């Protein structure tokens, strides 16, 4: 989980995830153009997302096409954040202030 949040903590990688979410499978050449970055920099970000288990990849000739592993989001960060929200909602009315040290 830590690696997933680290990967998603970068603004460029969040833009990549958003692009893939909007368009499905996308060729890396499109990602390079959309981000206006050079190919090695984009490849670095893609490797981080793939290492975190968030991407599928498919090679087609010289190009690699990427898509999101949707289940990785459902079972990973989304499940974790949903659990946090549920716990916070359940305890919202019953929280008693703890005494401070003096």
C-alpha positions in Angstrom: 0.0 0.0 0.0 2.9 2.3 0.8 4.3 2.0 -2.7 0.9 2.7 -4.2 0.5 6.0 -2.3 4.1 6.9 -3.1 3.5 6.4 -6.8 0.2 8.4 -6.7 1.9 11.1 -4.6 3.6 12.6 -7.7 1.5 15.1 -9.7 2.8 13.8 -13.1 1.8 10.3 -12.2 -1.6 11.5 -11.1 -2.0 13.2 -14.5 -1.1 9.9 -16.2 -3.6 8.0 -14.1 -6.3 10.5 -15.0 -5.4 10.3 -18.7 -5.7 6.5 -18.6 -8.9 6.6 -16.7 -10.5 9.0 -19.3 -9.2 7.2 -22.4 -8.7 3.5 -21.4 -5.7 2.0 -23.2 -3.3 4.6 -24.4 0.0 4.4 -26.4 3.0 5.8 -24.6 3.5 8.2 -27.5 0.2 9.9 -26.7 1.2 10.2 -23.0 4.5 11.8 -24.1 2.6 14.3 -26.2 -0.1 15.1 -23.6 2.4 15.7 -20.8 4.8 17.6 -23.1 7.7 15.6 -21.6 10.5 13.6 -23.2 10.1 9.8 -23.6 12.7 8.8 -20.9 11.0 11.0 -18.3 7.6 9.5 -19.1 9.0 6.0 -19.1 10.4 6.6 -15.6 6.9 7.6 -14.3 5.3 4.6 -16.1 7.8 2.3 -14.5 6.9 3.6 -11.0 3.2 3.1 -11.7 3.7 -0.3 -13.1 6.0 -1.3 -10.1 3.2 -0.2 -7.8 0.9 -2.7 -9.6 -1.4 0.0 -11.0 -0.8 -0.5 -14.8 -1.3 -3.1 -17.5 1.0 -2.9 -20.5 0.9 -4.3 -24.0 3.7 -4.1 -26.6 2.6 -3.4 -30.2 5.6 -3.1 -32.5 7.9 -0.5 -31.0 5.2 1.1 -28.9 3.8 0.1 -25.5 0.2 0.7 -24.7 -0.9 1.2 -21.1 -4.1 0.9 -19.2 -5.2 1.0 -15.6 -5.5 -2.1 -13.4 -8.9 -1.1 -12.1 -9.0 -3.8 -9.5 -5.7 -2.6 -8.0 -7.4 0.7 -7.3 -10.6 -0.9 -5.9 -8.8 -3.3 -3.7 -6.0 -1.0 -2.8 -6.2 2.7 -2.1 -10.0 3.0 -2.6 -10.7 0.2 -0.2 -8.3 1.6 2.3 -9.7 5.1 2.1 -13.3 3.8 2.2 -12.4 2.0 5.4 -10.9 5.2 6.9 -14.1 7.1 6.1 -16.3 4.4 7.6 -14.3 4.3 10.8 -14.4 8.1 11.0 -18.1 8.3 10.5 -18.8 5.6 13.0 -16.8 7.3 15.7 -17.8 10.9 14.9 -20.5 11.2 17.5 -18.8 9.1 20.2 -15.4 10.8 20.3 -14.5 11.9 23.8 -11.6 14.4 24.2 -8.6 12.7 25.7 -7.0 14.4 28.7 -3.8 16.2 27.9 -0.6 15.8 29.8 0.3 18.6 32.2 
